[in-house]
């Protein structure tokens, strides 16, 4: 006589609640995306009316020629509409970072072209930190649920690894932001999933993006001479970035030495 095992009511309820939570997360992310698009539309609509031959250049820059054309366009309007240009760049930069859309490197270069160096550096670091934090929050809302649903063992392993290095996460974040080992969009999406706390993530991002942003902003001062985004990087700038990245790991090595000494 065969017996069928009925699923427990508690298990069914947990599965249903989990699916409902995931659906809500998807809807929330979709709503935030729609609101962000509307914000971009508002920025475009509130900008001064452009000439017919200028409208083609008012678009997100995805290569250096787009950045040059947009830079010339914004440069003509910057003196009369300084706040609109600054606010527009601020909102667009955060939008790209929030939804892991490529192109923020060109906005960093544009910042150096349009604004004084200290303001451009503060603008880029602030936008990077805010946009990355919003991306982090969206990923924690949805990405963590998906990872633990489809790859529970891998998710648990990563979480354990992060907990082991919890005291040094700020230094690791600084190192990752200064080096091209992992793309920034991947760091933004993966950090909440593997359990990196928000505070070291945001602080590490703000200060970690400063050295590479310094290079991009400096290149923006000669925007018209650039032929690609790669022209912003020289061997000297790469070596300096590597030096800063290694310095960010020195406190970790120092802590390990002290720990070994007193054990």
N, C-alpha and C positions, 0 to 999 in steps of 0.2 A: 504494500500500500504506500503510494508516494505522498510525500508531504511537501507543500509549497511554503516557502518562507515569505511571509508578508513583510513588506518594508515597514519599519517603525514610523509611527506618526511624527516623533521628534525629528527623525532624519528627513522626512518629507518636508516638514515645516522649515528646517534649516536650509534645504535646497531651494525651496520657494522664496524664502526671505533673501537668500543670496542672489538669486536671479533678479528679483525685484530691485535690490540694491544696485546691481550692475546696470539695469535698465535706467534707473534714476541717474546714475553716474554718466551714462552715455548721453542722456537728454540734457544734463547740466552742462557737459562739455560742449554739446551742440549749441545750446543757448548762449553760452559765453562766446563761442565763435561768431555767431550771428550778431551779437551785441558789439563785438570787436570790429566786424565789417561795417556796421552802422557808424561806429566811431571814426573809422577811416573815411567813410563817405562824408561825414560831417566836416572833417578836416579839409577834404577836397572842396566841399561846397562853400566853406567859410573863407577859403583863400581868395585873394583878389581875382577878378575876372581876367583870364589870360587871352592873349591874342591867338588867332586861329593857328598860326604857325608854331606857337609855343605849347599848345595842348598835347602834342604828341610826345613831349619830353617829360610831362608830369606823370611819371609812373615809377614803380619800384625798380631800383637798379639791380640787375642781375649780372652785369658785366661792366667793364671799366668805361666803355663808351656811353652806356646809360648814365653812369655816375658823372661823367664829364658834362653831358648835356643837361642833366638835372642840376649840377653844380652851377653852371652858367646861368640857368633859369632862376634858381633861388638867389644867386648872387645879385641879380638885377633887382629883385624885390626885397632883399634883406634890409636895406637901409630904411625903407618906408614901412615895412611890415615885419619888423624884427621879431616881435613876440609870436606872430603867426608862423613864421618860418621855424623858429626854435621849438614851439609847441608841436608843430607838425612832424618835425624830425624825431622829437621825443616819443610821440604816440606811435609812429610807424616803426621805430626801432624796437619798442616794447612788444608790438604786435608780432614782428618777425621772431623775436626771442621766445615769446610765449608759445607760439605754435610751431617752433623748430623749423622755420622757413629760412632757407639760405638767403644771403644778401646783406646781413648786418655788417660784414667787413667793409662793404662799399659805403654804408652809412657812417662808419667810423672815419673812413677817408674823407667823406663829404664834410663831416664835423670839423676836421682839421682845415679844410678849405674855406669854410664859411665863418668860423668863430675863432676868437683868440685861444691859444693853446690851453691855458688853465681851464677855461669854460668848456672847451671841447673834451678834455680829459675827464672832467667831472660829469659831463653829460653822458659820455660813453660808459663810464664805470657804473653810474647810477642806472642807466637804461639796461645795461647787461645784468646787473644784480636784480632789478625789479622784474625784468622779463624772464630771467632764469628762474626766479622764485615762483612766478605765476605758472611757468611750465612745470616746475616741481610739484606745485599744488594740484594741477590738472592730472599729472601722472600718478600722484598718490591717490587721487580720487578714482581713477580708472585703471591705470597700469598695474598697480599692486594687486588689484582684484583678479585681473586677467592672468598675471604671472603665477599667483598662488593657485589659481584654478587649473591651469594647463601644465605648469612646471613646478609643482609643490616641493619636490626634493631639491631642485636647483635653487629655488627661492630660499629654502631653509639653510642651505649651505652658505649662500651669499650673506644671509643675515647673521649667521654665526661668525663669519669672517669679519664683518663690519664691527660687531660687538667686541671682537678681540683687539681691534685697533681704534676703539672709540675715543681714546684720549688724544689721538694724533690725527683725527679726521680733518681738522682745519689745515694742518700742514700738507696733508695729502691733496686736499682740494686746491690749495695754492699751487702745488706742483702740477696738477693736471691742467689747471687753467693756463699756466705759463708755457706748457709744452704741447706739441701737436700729437701726443700719443693717442688721445681719444678726442673725437670731435665734440664741441661744446653741446650740441643738441643731444648727443647720446648721454653725456654726463647729466644734463638736466632731466632727461627722462628716466635714467636708471637710478639716480641717487635715492629718491624716495622709495623705490621698489626694493632696494637692498638695505634700507634702513638707515641711511645717512640723515642725521637730524637737520632741521631747517636752519638753525642759527649758524653752525659752522659752514653749511652749504652757502648761505647768503653772504656771510662775511668773507669767506674764502673766495667767492666769485667776485665781489666788489674789488678786493685788493689783488686777486690773482689775474684779473683781466687788464690791470693797469699797465704792466710792462708791454704786452703785445699791442695794446691800444695806443701806447706812447709811440710805437713804431708806425702804426697805421695813420695816426693823426699827423705825425711829422711828414709822412708821405703825402698827405692831403694838401699840404702847403705847396706842393709842386704837382697838383692833380693833372694839369694840362700836359705835363711831360710824360705821364705814365701811359704805358701801352697795355698793361694787365695788372691785376692785383698782386702778382708775384713780384713786380718791380718795387713794391714797398719794402721787400725784404732783402737785406744784404747779408753777407757773411758776418759782418760786425754785429748787426742787430740780432742775428741768430745766436751768436756766441754769448752776447749779453743776456739774452733770454735764458739760455742754458745755465748761465752762472746764477741768475736769480732763482731759477727752478731748483738748482742744487742747494742753494742757501736755504730754501724753504724746508729742506729735509734735514738740515743740520741739527735743529732742536730734537728731532726724533733720535738721531744717532747719539746725541749727548745724553738723552734720557736712558737709552739702552746701555750706554757705558756706565752711567751711575748705578743703574739697576744691577748690572753684572758685578760692579765693584762692591756693593753692599750685600750681595747674596752670600 
